[in-house]
Amino acid sequence: MMKMVGAGGAAKKWIGLVAGMWVEASAGNAYTFAFYSTKLKHVLHYHQFQLNNLGVAKDIGENVGLLAGALCNSLPPWVMLSIGATSGFIGYGMLWLVVSQQIAPLPYWQMCILQCIGANSSTWLSTAVLVTCLRNFPHSRGTVAGILKGFMGLSAAIFTQIFISLLCSNSEWLLLLLAIGPGLVCLVAMLFIRPVSPASLIKDKDEHGKFLFIHLVCIALALYLLSITFIENLLNVNPIASKIFTAIMAIFLAAPLGVPMKSLTDGSWDVEFATTNCNCGRREEKTTSLSDKENSDDDDDGALSPPRATQAPPENELEFDSQALLAVGEGAVRRQKRPRRGQDFTLGQAIVKADFWLLFLSFFCGVGSGVTAINNLAQMGEAQGYSDVSIFVSLISIWNFLGRLGGGALSEHYVRSDAIPRSVWMAMAHCLMASAHLLFAFAVPGSLYVGSVILGISYGIHFSTMVPTASELFGLKHFGVIYNFLTMASPLGSFLFSGVITGYLYDQEAKKKIAPDARIVDTFLNNLHNNYDVVVDDHVQVLECIGAHCFKVTFIIMACVCGLGILVSIVLTIRIRRVYLSLYGPSTPPIQSTSDLKSSSASNTHPPDPSTPPIQSTSDLKSSSASNTHTHPPERK
């Protein structure tokens, strides 16, 4: 069906993307853990093992979003955003009451639940934004994922600037901001984050220029935050000047609004084509076999969706044209027992695939070891003699943002130009992260600065490449629940690497100066049962470790984990290389369907003309039949 779509319709998806960027910038509450973890440790007299397990509860809440993923196809985005805002208000609001001593300290298990509830808000916010925007921009999945996930990574630097300039480095006020701030942002953003009409899904002729503008604004914002971070930490900045810095940051955040404003003011009208069987709220893609995708003509940018071959023809056409059914018998309309890579998978269908678990394991090694460093950043700074770790939080956040932005853009460029699988970039990210862990392990002077930069870049690349890879291999229809299942690799890695290994080894190093002859099993069991038995001069003493040895063994282990991630990513790349060639490679298909092979053999000596497009839909078949071509429909087996 042909439809006239005005500039206002095209602007809706762009203003939704900008609003999604704001939501993601407020949803990275988990990255601020280093700001209030020390306060929790001293007010509640926690050991490092207990504090790390509180961080694990935070990571579980941040990444276990199966419920949000399962409901994203049933609930509108504004409901998802409302649930996320409420979750953050309850969790961080209660933490604020405890830390500010407005109420009596709660039992340890209740603190873990509250931390999990507060951090779980980000899964609802991120799922609502990511799923909606990926469906609104089906031709630019890598770019959109890089921008959105990048802003979540940058949120720590944004919160850091607010923490220093407006909150006077008060961790209690920060918890109050985390309880209220994201909800206020969602209240505004829910008016704009919504699915667009099918006619607006066609790629804009100036889409590349618009994304380029957003990238430039994002890079300028990151460089600006990096500059003021060093200025405020190295110089004695006046509080008024710090507030001015924050106001300029707000201008940068509002600058991407220029893209939808341009779409609204250009007054142009485009003729676009929309299919009649598309759902405006959720595009239920009716995908075909992978061989049909291989034989289909790609559009000018090789986009995956929605090409003609991925949309089933109307039922009345199929029933009317029996000859078309014969010709397409083994292709678009055949009944398949299982989908093939590149089609829409359910979670149950995806988890039986080896590629799914290879992607999960690679992501587990990368983000699991990375979040271990992020959760222990405050204690790493103390061990190396830094009293203020805000600059390291900002460095990780800013370079995490640049890693997500750059990883998404670079992987999108090379996947379309050379059909290089995005998992190649995951392998490179593992190499970078391994070098960061070695810097943390040996703790040479200045290593925390350099290691924070490298860690941020590699951590960001993992997120910006995993998201589009999952959507390309397993489709967009059930992407919400598949994405949230994959992100469970982060809390699983946090529990194993940070909660068990790092906390345990740190406490053993710290206990050596108090009771060198203590048995290791006693400390482990005491920590599990929440006993505070380290008493010096009748005062409870918090276990602390000072020196380069505190985290040495831990991060050598983390570097080895990244080595495993490199091997897994290489294996995954080899397996899915053929899929990417079929989706993004040259127009000549590497594999032909059975009907194509029969037609080819019927032509005897003369191969089919490569300029002749393959038959992909019933309308194409009718045209081919009417023109009396030499192509005969294959016999039914």
Number of C-alpha atoms within 10 A of each C-alpha: 8 11 12 12 17 18 19 17 17 23 20 21 25 26 22 24 29 26 24 28 25 22 31 28 25 26 33 29 29 27 26 25 21 21 23 17 22 17 16 17 16 13 14 17 16 23 25 26 26 22 24 26 22 27 29 29 26 27 29 25 25 29 26 24 27 21 14 24 23 17 17 23 21 10 13 18 25 20 15 23 29 17 17 28 28 17 23 28 24 18 24 26 19 22 24 22 16 19 21 18 12 10 12 10 16 13 10 15 12 11 18 21 16 23 27 27 24 29 30 30 34 30 26 29 28 28 26 30 28 24 23 26 26 23 22 28 24 18 22 25 26 30 26 26 27 30 29 29 28 31 31 29 33 32 27 30 32 24 24 24 25 21 21 20 21 17 16 13 16 14 23 19 18 25 26 18 21 26 25 17 17 27 25 13 20 25 14 13 24 22 12 18 27 22 24 23 20 22 21 22 21 17 20 14 9 8 15 11 12 19 19 12 16 18 20 13 17 23 17 13 21 24 15 16 25 18 11 17 21 13 13 19 13 10 8 8 13 11 14 11 12 18 16 13 18 20 13 14 19 13 11 17 18 14 15 24 16 16 19 21 15 13 20 17 11 11 10 11 13 13 11 17 16 17 16 11 15 16 13 12 18 21 19 16 19 17 25 24 23 24 20 25 25 26 23 23 19 21 14 7 12 20 17 20 24 20 15 17 25 22 20 18 19 12 8 8 13 16 11 10 14 11 16 20 20 16 21 21 19 21 23 26 17 12 12 12 6 11 19 19 19 24 23 25 22 17 18 9 14 20 15 10 11 12 20 19 17 19 23 22 19 28 28 26 25 35 26 28 31 28 24 28 27 25 27 21 22 23 24 23 18 16 19 20 12 12 11 13 17 23 19 23 25 28 28 29 37 33 28 34 33 28 29 34 30 23 30 33 25 18 27 23 15 14 20 19 14 13 22 22 26 29 26 17 23 31 27 17 25 32 18 20 29 29 16 26 29 21 24 25 22 17 21 11 10 11 18 21 15 16 25 28 22 24 29 28 27 31 30 33 31 28 26 32 28 24 24 27 20 21 24 21 20 26 23 27 22 20 28 26 22 27 25 22 19 23 26 23 25 26 27 20 25 32 24 16 27 30 25 17 18 27 24 22 21 23 21 22 19 19 19 12 12 14 11 11 9 12 10 13 9 10 17 17 11 13 20 12 10 15 12 15 12 15 11 10 6 7 8 12 17 19 21 17 23 16 16 16 16 25 26 19 16 25 24 17 19 26 25 16 21 28 18 17 27 24 14 22 24 17 15 23 24 13 15 18 15 16 21 23 20 23 25 23 21 17 18 14 17 13 15 15 16 14 20 20 12 14 17 16 13 15 13 8 8 9 11 14 7 9 8 7 12 17 20 22 23 21 14 14 19 14 12 16 16 9 8 9 9 11 14 15 19 18 10 9 5
